[in-house]
Amino acid sequence: MNFSDLLAAIALVFIFEGLMPFLNPEGIRKVFYMASQISNQKLRFLGITSILFGIFILYIAR
């Protein structure tokens, strides 16, 4: 992996993160509101689950 691969991966993150607010701004507001109602412990669990899923996908892909 070189620096351009890292930049491409970061660019893809920004692209995918920007899709929902662009395509459905009202929906993303609802999601943010619902997320603000969830406890910190549940949000942390969702975060670590997402991280582990990403690591798993990278392991399979590489």
CORVENFEN-V692705 format. One line per field, one symbol per residue. phi: phi as a letter, one per 20 degrees, with the letter a starting at -180 (. if undefined). burial: I if it has 9 or more other ideal C-beta (glycine too) atoms within 8 Angstrom, else O. Layout:
BEGIN
phi = ???
burial = ???
END
This chain:
BEGIN
phi = .dfffffffffffffffeffffebffffffffffffeefgfffffffffffffffffffffe
burial = OOOOOIOOOOOOOOOOOOOIOOOOOOOIOOIOOOOOOOOOOOIOOIOOOOOOOOOOOOOOOO
END
